Amino acid sequence: MSEKILLRLLRHPHVIQELKYDEKNKKAPEHFLFHRNKPVDYFILILQGKVEVEAGKEGMKFEAGAFSSYGMMALTASPGCLVWRELECDQ
């Protein structure tokens, strides 16, 4: 993604959201940005702080920090491709 497009996106009012993590309620739904096997049509860029990522069938966990991104395909794929990926995930 070019710097020009990123800056244009960041100017929109609902693009930037701040999330706070509650240590007392670790399983709260608002703490999860994505759910396994659920296709999405949005992109996430971590601007500050860190996230814990669980990936793969093995559930491997790692931490990622500022400027890590998730969902790049939502920005670049055509709508037909997203539907195809959804069907592929269900099989």
Residue pairs with C-beta under 8 A, 6 or more apart in sequence:
1 72
1 75
6 45
9 15
10 16
16 47
19 30
19 31
21 31
22 28
22 31
25 31
33 44
33 51
33 70
34 40
34 44
34 70
34 71
37 89
37 90
39 82
39 85
39 86
39 89
40 71
40 74
41 74
41 82
42 71
42 74
43 69
43 70
43 71
43 72
43 74
43 75
44 69
44 70
44 71
45 67
45 68
45 69
46 64
46 65
46 66
46 67
46 68
46 69
47 66
47 67
48 66
49 65
49 66
50 63
50 64
50 65
50 66
51 63
51 64
51 65
51 68
52 61
52 62
52 63
53 61
53 62
53 63
53 64
53 70
54 60
54 61
55 62
73 81
73 82
73 85
74 82
77 85
